[in-house]
């Protein structure tokens, strides 16, 4: 400011803010000191070509390039401004049509360009002040400074080619939409867009500023190309239905973006507005690129769904329309998987060929071959449905996936073995109008899902009861009448006059001549995308729902009510079929009676057939005719072992049948029914176990503990009981039978020790106190082990199982009107409960894997007792009278005492060990909340203390032995 205008009392006062200083004094022709060093004498020669091309269409103060893209070319450009530097630009004047422009005087003054400002638009009489800043002097001066060889602005834009703004803007638009243009071409090798010119810019912009502006368009173009390649690849390859659904959603996204941007470009006339137009498109394209990139690494539809669900969880906090778009994508991509789940659950008809065990399975249902050993000792394989947890999406909990699988599996049992049941008929299930499995993301929809599920359960229960009481007829004939459409096209021309027939034909022809009625289906995804892309201009409407359920709970709220309703109906129906039609209870009792030696007649008959020396030998001998009496294997009284298969058949013939008939006769007498039994359930029979060479070598020795390990029971559960009595359960029964057979043998051996010493024909002379002590202690030890195994280990546990079976039968037979059971009360839970019963028995009998050292110690004790039994038998028969026999007995007894002492010490340590078999709630569940199969009563309980109480109570084995 001037010195005269300055107020010395107020040093910060500025009376005239817009006044020119003395440094800017002068007329229009005076150069500003700010640009005094610029050589602008020949500015016409230095201006780039773009100035000459624009002619009189000069840009103003805040003017922006004309980006009308040819659609708004008639908009006039401001022609006046208050630049500090007056640039003489030739302007074409209006000249009459009769005048010759070449005859005008040479000194005709040029019309000065008048640049306008925003203030000038508001007030036409405003006197603009001149400014010394180059950024406010218009793009012409700015372009001159950039094009100067001296590079006054130090931006290194001297060699940049200046382009037409319309061409550059249209190229940006094409680039953002993934299309090649004059300025940007797609590089197939690098898979990215690249500029066709090395250095370029437009008037009023530096190359660096355009480069920053270019990034968003370059990203949109590259992402669009990548997404389109994913769509083409998905359609070209033989991919899964879920991936096709994702490709269709991506294709809809690209089409919507193209349509939206093409329609909105005509309303934007600047690069900044074009950039703002592409901002929402860039955001959603980036999100989809991340999803497609992560999905490309997955191999299955289920893993793809898991990836998409996890991406949506990461963006759950968003409040814009992108959340709705992602939820719609999840719904569309999940539809094929949900349709298969509905077919597996029986909620809808199976599309195409039904899923059978002859194929490889589908989705989370896998077909695998299960193996077991048949009655002839051969390994048999049979395909069966298996739950594949790797094919379960992440949004579904493992327990919910298993519930779905078991419901579908039980339904297949019903269809295979009771195809006439109403629940196995798809047309009867359709009468109840089953709700489909669909995603619901609002509380209102969730409440409706629960209401529909309860109504479906009620309607289906009524339909099953109605069709179960009356024979099922064809539903087509039971309909009260035909639909209106069927009545319209019913052919009935006989007996009608010719005029009516002709009118009908003409009406039909006229109907065919009408154009086909087409109703465009409203695509929810397209609507959501369009709303999101328009959010920059029009903010989205607020959702009426203030709160929404979290994404993590959406699966539980959307699907579980329907799954639970179907599970309750299927579980109740199948449980009735298994108990009432297939006699599951009887087959379970067979396992208790024979595999677990619960039948006293069978235990006695088997013991005599295997060990009784007084029975006739079944061994084939030359020159000796069999008398036809009762024959046995006479283990311990023969030279060759193991017996041949013919000997087994002769010795064990009738043991199973007679034992079973005797037991059934007793039950029939108690119940007053007539017994008519022709065969054993499950074709129960004796068989030879498949053994390794090492196991066979142990069996060859008749005095070894493993001498009877080759013998086993063969049982094959009839279909569909194999759903509850599985091959794994039969394997556990087999392991228990092998151990119990050893215990029965040891009981017979220790009983025979006293007979060898007290028989009148025995060659024992005198009383051997060591041998007598050995007999007594061996009998006590084996009796205690046997009592603990049969009473504590088997009987007490099976009694719990019996009570559970009684409870199940009471539930399914108490009320005919209620045919449902709980969601967690199906065949799979009964199978798990059955397996837990065997696990608890095996734990009590020391057969678990972690108890192998204790079982090995017990086998060593049994081996010492068998050695003493062989010595005692030889002494009784007079085959061992050599000197030193008493010392041999004494040595065996000392080893026996030492082993028993160690065994008791180990058992005492186990009984005092914290956490060993400690009773706890199964699977972390609260007691009483698991329905019928809570399972808390079958937890592994530490019962070793009961074995210790049977073996000793006075620390007998901890004392020193004085012999």
C-alpha angles and dihedrals in degrees: 000000000000123000092236092058095049118105110217092200095058107039094182097049117115109191096183112028094179097043120121119243124231089258088068097045119133140062132299094281093059114104120232117250088229090066097027092119093054115103101220098151092113096033092146089065094047097050113102122247092262090073093056091045094054093050110181094355095099122170124245140221101289093007118143127210117274103260097166087126089220094305099092102032095131094068109112120236121228113257104190135066140152099247117164091228117058109213112198106225119177113247127195113237129207108263126182120256094244096051123094111227092206091063094060118115114268094229094059106144116245119239110249116234113249111210117198132215135201090262090053091056091056097042118027093191094055114128106222118218120222119251129208096210119107093212088062096043094080134261092284094069091039091052091048091053091048093047094049114113090225090064094219093183093049094227097123094231096131095110096042116121113234112224136197109269092224092055092046093047093048089049090052090051091051091045093053090051093051098254129129119244141173093282102033126042132183115250106212094192097051093033093226141094118260131185117256091215120056097218125016142147142163131242114289096018133089121224092248094054091050090048091058090046090049096059097078092049091046091051092048092050095047093046092048091052092048092049092047090051089052090051093049092046093049093051094044097049125065094252132159126279093250093056090047089053090052090048090051090052091050090048090052089050093053093045092049093049092049092049094045096047093045091053095046101045095081091063095057122074104177139059092243091054090048089051091050089050091056096045098088091041090052091050095053094040090054090051092050092047090056091049094047092046092053092042092052090067093055123091104200139043091244094056088046090054090049091053093049091047091052091049090052091050089055090054096042092109093064116110099192128088093274090084090057091049093052092048090052089050090052091050094050096044092045094051097090092049092046091049091054090047089053090050092049091050091049095244092125140014119278112255113227121344115003119248110261137171091252093074134058098262131244134256111327092353110086128182114224134169115246120203134213138154117257129213091278093055094254124134111245125195126201129175118243139170114267130184111244106206091188088067095052114104118240093243091065118076116232092242091052091049091051091049090053092048095048093048091053092044092051089048089055090052088054094048094047098048103023105031091157093061113112092235090057091056113089093201092057092048089051089059089068090056098232113214115242124239105258136154115258120191104178132066092239092056091045091055090049091052091055092048092050092048093053092046091049091051091051094047095046092049090052091048092051092050092046096049093040092060095047130041114267112247130185110293090215092063093044094061112109095226147344123276119257092252091055091049093051094055096041109130109229111146100135113111095013124121120257092247092061092047092050092048091050092051092048091049089051092050091049090051091053091049092060116097116256113268111240125187116189108229114231108243109213092201092054091049092050092047092049090050092051095047090050093049092097092064101027118030112229119259117259117258116247091222109082095189129032129189115262117260090243090061097041094088093051093048097043103044111019098073091056094042091049093050092051092044094053092053096043094045094052094046096047094045090055091050093050096049102035104030103029100033095231091170092060093051091051090051089053090061092049093048100046113015092043094034092239091144108085093200091053093048092050095045093046093048092052093045091053105036113015107115093196094066119095112266117252090205114117111244128184116245093006118105120210114242094216095244127131109303131203142178094247096209108204095022101072137069102224125061144212101035124236122258091254090056091051091053092049095045098043098035111131096003095113097038096047092046092050094045092048091052093046091047090055091049091046092050091051092048097038095236130132119253117227109165121157101166140016118260113262091010090279112200144141118272141170117258121234107248138181123242091259092053091047091054090055092049092054091070107078091199095056125099090241095056093111098037091105092068119086142155119252117213129163116190112226116240128300094018089076085082089072101025099050128180089256091055091048089051090056090048088052093052090051092048091052092053094044090050088057090050092050089052092050090051090054092046097052090046091053092053092076092046090056091055100040102040113113091227092052118117094216105126119201127346118300105202093195092052091045091051089047091053094049096046093045091051091048093047096047092043091051092048091047093048092049093048097047100035107032099024103040113012099047093046095045090050088061089050091050091053090051092051090050090052092051093050091048091053097048096043102038100077123029093188094059109060097166133098130193122287090250095044102083135118092277091058091049089051091050091047090051090051091049089055090057092044091055091048091049090049091053091046092051094245100127118111095249089053096057095108090055092048091049090054090050091051090053090054090050089050092055090050091051090050090052090047091054090048091048093049092050091048090050091051092046094244095122115047100134123130114269097038091123090053089054090053091048092052092050091048093051090051090048093052091049093050093047091048090053091046092052091046091052092048091049090052091050092050090053096041113112114237095012104137090335110175110249141156110284117247092355093289125145112251115260096020099091098075119224094346101047089141099200092120090059098055115131104269125195103247097158089104089067090054090051090051089055095046101047141341101178104052090255096157093048092065126092115262113235111200 
